[in-house]
Amino acid sequence: MNTPRAVVRIEGRGPVGMALALFLSRHGFGPGSIAIDPIPVALPAWLASRSIALSLGSWQLLSRVAALPPAAPILRVEASLRGHAGRTRLQATDLHAPALGHVLRYGPLHRALADALAARPGLTRTGGIAGAEAALTVAADGDPGAASKVHDFEQTALLTEVVAGRDGHGTAFERFTDEGPLALLPLPQPRRHALVWCARPAESERRAALAAAQFETELRAAFGGTLGALRLDGDRVLAPLQRKVRNPGSEPRRIAIGNAAQALHPVAGQGLNLGLRDAFELAVRLGELRATDRPLDEAAAAFARARRADRAITIAITDALAQAFTYPAIARLESLMLGVLDLAAPARNRFAASLMFGLRSG
Ligand SMILES: Cc1cc2nc3c(=O)[nH]c(=O)nc-3n(C[C@H](O)[C@H](O)[C@H](O)COP(=O)(O)OP(=O)(O)OC[C@H]3O[C@@H](n4cnc5c(N)ncnc54)[C@H](O)[C@@H]3O)c2cc1C
């Protein structure tokens, strides 16, 4: 029997909040012990169709708690600089892994997690509990709040989908241009790719308004001919890019995870991955407290300590990748770094492993 004092209240019902509820169910939280916001009536189309690259670590974590929708495996990542020497390939086979990650769309992922929750009847109660009654409130609403530390990259991502003339064989491409990163991610349908093209806001706005043929010409000029012709096949959506980190605050019975704690530039595809690691770590800590009948709010300080390094390093790597290549003076250095990574397999593999699994912290 659960009293409200044993209830974890989750604000927001995005992938991170739902994953937390599912992880908690594997760590001793039974029926009625989790209160979660109701599902939004409908996800907006721009969000439902957004492509998300999940690292192998995230894929494995989620596969344990939900039946995941069809996804495209990433078998290799090819990163290169436009206009400079240097290219690095990260291969799943080098790491003896089935894939470096998987690409799927936000909408089907959201639905799969909602279905997994619905398949555990009684686990979550929607509403019906005030914040003050819960043992712990977890902010997972995707919003770091007005008091967050904001860095504006002065870039806007243009998001759309393209169909390529040639098969990319499961390659995720990342081109670092002097305007910002341009990524093409494989999608489950053959030769179909998600495009994330970051540039100065006015430039992205201009490209969003181009006629399809002109857009395709500019894309080909920026990306090159590796995949043959690239045909535009989707709406063009603009997403202004900022990094926001929540002000930690001092409410002991409140913990923020996922985008509610930190919202990153999408360059390294790490935002959701980082958020899922937040959720997993928190579920483990809360499970331990529950098993030993200790108050759940004891988790806050230990959780913050345990997540500090992974969060700081992932934010720093992401910020550096988002901006470094836009400064010509250091582009050569970065070119060297990519070249070195390609030559030095152990360094490259460590880099890949940290993107796949994050920093395990204790
Ligand atoms: C362009 C882009 C590409 C990205 N690519 C990747 C990637 O490849 N890999 C990766 O790991 N991360 C990626 N991210 C980051 C990733 O989308 C977030 O980190 C992740 O969605 C955070 O999950 P969350 O549950 O914390 O918050 P959210 O996903 O923001 O969800 C929080 C809550 O808000 C609701 N919600 C949000 N907006 C609306 C709205 N407008 N209307 C109704 N409900 C809404 C959701 O349903 C949910 O209840 C990308 C982000 C962007 C902007």
The ligand as a MOL file (V3000), in Angstrom:
LIG
                    3D

  0  0  0     0  0            999 V3000
M  V30 BEGIN CTAB
M  V30 COUNTS 53 58 0 0 0
M  V30 BEGIN ATOM
M  V30 1 C 16.4780 19.5720 -34.1140 0
M  V30 2 C 16.7180 18.6300 -32.9720 0
M  V30 3 C 17.2510 17.3710 -33.2140 0
M  V30 4 C 17.5340 16.5130 -32.1460 0
M  V30 5 N 18.1140 15.2990 -32.3860 0
M  V30 6 C 18.4500 14.5030 -31.3470 0
M  V30 7 C 19.0970 13.2510 -31.5620 0
M  V30 8 O 19.4010 12.8690 -32.7000 0
M  V30 9 N 19.4190 12.4750 -30.4860 0
M  V30 10 C 19.1300 12.8720 -29.2070 0
M  V30 11 O 19.4610 12.1330 -28.2480 0
M  V30 12 N 18.4930 14.0400 -28.9730 0
M  V30 13 C 18.1530 14.8530 -30.0000 0
M  V30 14 N 17.5140 16.0420 -29.7640 0
M  V30 15 C 17.1490 16.3850 -28.3870 0
M  V30 16 C 15.8760 15.6430 -27.9310 0
M  V30 17 O 14.8000 15.9350 -28.7920 0
M  V30 18 C 15.5310 16.0420 -26.5150 0
M  V30 19 O 16.6750 15.9640 -25.7090 0
M  V30 20 C 14.4460 15.1370 -25.9330 0
M  V30 21 O 13.2640 15.2470 -26.6760 0
M  V30 22 C 14.2190 15.4910 -24.4800 0
M  V30 23 O 13.1710 14.6990 -23.9680 0
M  V30 24 P 12.3340 15.2020 -22.7100 0
M  V30 25 O 11.3420 14.1290 -22.4310 0
M  V30 26 O 13.2720 15.6230 -21.6290 0
M  V30 27 O 11.6250 16.5550 -23.1850 0
M  V30 28 P 10.6060 16.7980 -24.3990 0
M  V30 29 O 10.8740 15.8820 -25.5210 0
M  V30 30 O 10.6380 18.2640 -24.6710 0
M  V30 31 O 9.2120 16.4270 -23.8200 0
M  V30 32 C 8.6550 17.1150 -22.6990 0
M  V30 33 C 7.1440 17.2260 -22.7380 0
M  V30 34 O 6.7410 18.2510 -23.5940 0
M  V30 35 C 5.7260 17.8220 -24.4850 0
M  V30 36 N 5.8330 18.7700 -25.5500 0
M  V30 37 C 6.9440 19.3980 -25.9560 0
M  V30 38 N 6.6320 20.3250 -26.8780 0
M  V30 39 C 5.3230 20.2620 -27.0430 0
M  V30 40 C 4.4190 20.9870 -27.8340 0
M  V30 41 N 4.8180 21.9660 -28.6300 0
M  V30 42 N 3.1030 20.6400 -27.7690 0
M  V30 43 C 2.6790 19.6440 -26.9620 0
M  V30 44 N 3.5040 18.9520 -26.1650 0
M  V30 45 C 4.7970 19.2650 -26.2130 0
M  V30 46 C 6.0330 16.4140 -24.6750 0
M  V30 47 O 5.0470 15.5900 -25.1180 0
M  V30 48 C 6.3660 16.0980 -23.2300 0
M  V30 49 O 5.2130 16.0000 -22.4410 0
M  V30 50 C 17.2390 16.9280 -30.8200 0
M  V30 51 C 16.6700 18.1770 -30.5810 0
M  V30 52 C 16.4330 19.0370 -31.6450 0
M  V30 53 C 15.8410 20.4130 -31.3520 0
M  V30 END ATOM
M  V30 BEGIN BOND
M  V30 1 1 1 2
M  V30 2 1 2 3
M  V30 3 2 2 52
M  V30 4 2 3 4
M  V30 5 1 4 5
M  V30 6 1 4 50
M  V30 7 2 5 6
M  V30 8 1 6 7
M  V30 9 1 6 13
M  V30 10 2 7 8
M  V30 11 1 7 9
M  V30 12 1 9 10
M  V30 13 2 10 11
M  V30 14 1 10 12
M  V30 15 2 12 13
M  V30 16 1 13 14
M  V30 17 1 14 15
M  V30 18 1 14 50
M  V30 19 1 15 16
M  V30 20 1 16 17
M  V30 21 1 16 18
M  V30 22 1 18 19
M  V30 23 1 18 20
M  V30 24 1 20 21
M  V30 25 1 20 22
M  V30 26 1 22 23
M  V30 27 1 23 24
M  V30 28 2 24 25
M  V30 29 1 24 26
M  V30 30 1 24 27
M  V30 31 1 27 28
M  V30 32 2 28 29
M  V30 33 1 28 30
M  V30 34 1 28 31
M  V30 35 1 31 32
M  V30 36 1 32 33
M  V30 37 1 33 34
M  V30 38 1 33 48
M  V30 39 1 34 35
M  V30 40 1 35 36
M  V30 41 1 35 46
M  V30 42 1 36 37
M  V30 43 1 36 45
M  V30 44 2 37 38
M  V30 45 1 38 39
M  V30 46 1 39 40
M  V30 47 2 39 45
M  V30 48 1 40 41
M  V30 49 2 40 42
M  V30 50 1 42 43
M  V30 51 2 43 44
M  V30 52 1 44 45
M  V30 53 1 46 47
M  V30 54 1 46 48
M  V30 55 1 48 49
M  V30 56 2 50 51
M  V30 57 1 51 52
M  V30 58 1 52 53
M  V30 END BOND
M  V30 END CTAB
M  END
